[in-house]
Every structure is written in C-alpha cells, then in structure tokens.
Amino acid sequence: STNTYVNRAGTVTEADPQAVLDLLKQQKAYFAGGHTLDISFRKEQLRRLLEALRSHEQELMDAMYADFRKPAFETYTTEIGFVEKELQLVLKKIVRWAKPQSVGETLLNFPARSYVYSQPYGVALIIGPWNYPLQLVLNPLIGALAAGNCAIIKPSELTPATSAVIARLISKTFDPRLVTVVQGGVPTTQLLLAQRFDYIFFTGSTQVGRVVMKAAAEHLTPVTLELGGKSPVIVAEDADLGLAARRIAWGKFMNAGQTCVAPDYLLVHEQVKDELIERLRIAIQEFYGDSPRHSPDFARIVNDRHYRRLSGYLQDGVVRIGGQHDADSRFIAPTVLDQVNWQHPVMQDEIFGPILPVLTYTHLDEAIRQVNSKEKPLALYFFSSNEVQQQRVLEELHFGGGCINDTISHLINPNLPFGGVGESGVGSYHGQASFELFSNQKSVVHRGTWIDLPLRYPPYGNRLAFV
Ligand code: NAD
C-alpha cells in the first residue's frame, strides 16, 4: 500500500471483554512469577523491540501515510528514529539506573546504610493518542519494560492502519503475558480503565485525562497524564525575526499542526508583527512551495470531525497567509490569522491544526499577564536575545517545558524529563525519568546489628532535658 492515502470512514472493532479480563489475569500471573526481574531479560526485550522497529520501518511509514498522509521523513524522525534513540539510551544506561542507589546516613540510625531500590509496579496500562501514534505508546512502553513491568497498550482508534501495524509488531515480538496490544475505541478504553492496573500512563486530551484520573482513583492506581493545551510562542521586539519565523513555522506546521507541543498561538510585540508575518510567509513558501497542497512534506487532518472544527476557525480574524482548504482530502493550508482576540473560537481551545492566530502585546508585563490568566500550557517558546526578559519569562510563567529561541526541541533531548503542569499534565518521562516513573522507589534502611544504642527505648526518664 505504498503511498496510498486512504480516507477512512473509521470503523472500530471493540475488544472482547472476556478476552481482556483473561489477558490481564495472565499478565498479573506472569509478573508475579518474577520473570521480569532479571535485568538481562529486560535488555533482551528492549533489543527485540529495536529489531522489530527496524524491520517494520517501511510498513510503519506506509501506515502513517495511509492514516493522515504523514510524510515519511517526519514519520522516521519524529516516530521511528525517536523511539530507536530512546531504546539505545536505555540499553546503555539500564544497568546503572536499576542498581540500588545509596543515599547519605543520619546519625540517628547509626550504624546503618540506606538505599533506594527500584521495583517494578506490576502491570501497566498505556493509552495513546493518534497524533504521534507510534512514539506515544512505545516510549512509555520502553520505560515500563526497562523498569520490569508488564504492559497492555491501547493505541488510538483514529489511526487504524498504524494501530494495526503496532499490534502486529508487538505480537510478533513479545510474549502476550509480557506485552499485548488491545485495540478499540472509547468502550474498550473504559473497560480497561475499570480494571485494577498497577500503573496507568495516559497521553491525550485534558478532557479524557480527567476521565482517566477518576477511574484510577477508584483503585488508587498511580497515573501519569500527558495532556495538551494552548502553548504560546512569544516573540519580542529584539528577536531575530527570520530565524524565529523558520523555527516557528517548522514547529507549527510539522504533522500539520497536530503536535501536542506545537506553538498554538503567537503573541508578538506589536512593533514587529508585520515583519514577522512577512517572514513567516517566506518560511512557509520555502518549506512547502507555492502550493502546499502539492507538497509531499505536509500532512493532512486526521478525520472529518477535526477538519470541520479547524476549517470553522478560518472565519476568525483576518487570513494573512494560507486559508485554502479542501474537505475531500482534509487539507488545510499553513495559515496565519491576524486581528484575533481571546473571544474568538480559535482562542478558546487547543487548535491542533495548521492555523496560527496572531495576538500582540506592547510590554512584556502584558504578555506575561495574558498567559498567566490562562491554564498552564504544556509548552512555551520565547524568542528574544535579551537575557533579562528571558529570565523573567522563565521565572514568571508556568508551563511544562519549552525553549528560548526555538520550538519543540526540548522534547528531543532524552535527558530532559518531558511533561505538563496543571491542566497540561501530571508527571514527566523520557530517559531516566521514564525508568523512575515506572518503578516504585522503595526506601530501605539496613541497620547494623553489632551495637544497639538504647537511647530511643523507654523508659525515657528525664532524657527530654537533653534533646
Ligand atoms: P483523546 O483524549 O481524544 O484520546 C486519547 C485516547 O483516549 C485514545 O486512545 C482514545 O481511544 C481514548 N479515549 C477517548 N475518549 C475517551 C473516553 N471518553 N473514555 C475513555 N477513553 C477515551 O486524544 P487524541 O485526540 O487522540 O489526542 C489529541 C490530544 O492529545 C491533544 O489534546 C494533545 O495535546 C494531546 N497530546 C498530548 C501529548 C503529550 O505528550 N502531552 C502528546 C500528544 C497528544
């Protein structure tokens, strides 16, 4: 099916409830059998996953092209290659991470040695969204496996071709008692959420994040929630505008704007607004040519519901760049909207598409006040060469993570824990943070037995006088 872009109606087959319950029981028994405790077993599983990814590269690229015409280069760099890098890092570091970590002593426990032991939780549930359908289920899986857990993966029903390849790849690679994919839509996810897992890792919308956390509360299951929101990009009057335009256009229009950390809206100093918009026009033309519809490097909107929602936003403000759209192929051109205010629908919810509304400010105080009056975003980007202003943005604004003078890049460094804050998420992962997240950090004191100082034991007498 190479290079066929299939416009799917999206029929979802829900999982058989009894099969799901049986599977969970088997995974729990397998975990209890201690099979996952050995570090060389875990490394073997991670190596197998790396092999499987390498042998399914073309299939995955074709599937994502079929699902939303995702360009092969983006599929490789933001999905397959991204997961392979994470695997390589974990394979290199796992032995060190898994060792009991020695911590300092307190004289009160003398004689003793204290350690933090990383112990797997058990069976993890990993629920993914459609926008990066591979990496957002496999990167959590790497953490889960490295830490010694079993896992059930529920990929998105909105990218059926990719989810089918993931299911096939996983079933060819792992014992189902260790890792299995369960496919389905909302009913299947709700069935899974009603069960007792040992950890739940969810990536998706804030709205569904609330549903997940409520379900987890029933069993007091620990959760990580990787959610969304409106991530601002602020451009100051002293920024290098050509550079800013290229880096903003790249982060915004990659995956056709359907990226959780994409710049959602632009907040630009009013003195440089017109020049920045002109520079954006040049960047978009350089990236996608005169007719982005014919560019092989520009993805499509995932389904009709999202297409209708997004094309509705084209009524807001004034279209300065782009605006062309086509329902049949679910194409929306890279678009910049001017004259937008907070009352417009495009400013109410996360956009999640190739439409960039432009708001202005005259003083940084005002930009900071506007952003802080909204929910805490997943990402924030600030373009300026003024270090005082950079410092103010970092200190005064609350957001999950971000960049100074770039977009998206904080996600690329596996040494940086990635996650949101407030409505944009709970907890963070990648690299060592993933290993720690999927491990119960068990604190243990080993007391020496050669002496037993009696100071703590009753009767206390008048010892209070000496403390
Ligand atoms: P979504 O919340 O609609 O769906 C995510 C998953 O939840 C899917 O597997 C879906 O089957 C399931 N689901 C949907 N409705 C449900 C319900 N009522 N009950 C139980 N399960 C349900 O999200 P999406 O549209 O697939 O993804 C887009 C959202 O994800 C955006 O908000 C985006 O910002 C966010 N996102 C966040 C990150 C991150 O790392 N923080 C990454 C990618 C996407």
Boltz pocket constraint, residues with backbone or C-beta under 6 A from the ligand:
constraints:
  - pocket:
      binder: B
      contacts: [[A, 127], [A, 128], [A, 129], [A, 130], [A, 131], [A, 132], [A, 136], [A, 154], [A, 155], [A, 156], [A, 157], [A, 184], [A, 185], [A, 186], [A, 189], [A, 190], [A, 203], [A, 204], [A, 205], [A, 206], [A, 208], [A, 209], [A, 211], [A, 225], [A, 226], [A, 227], [A, 228], [A, 229], [A, 259], [A, 260], [A, 261], [A, 350], [A, 352], [A, 378], [A, 420], [A, 424], [A, 425]]
      max_distance: 6.0
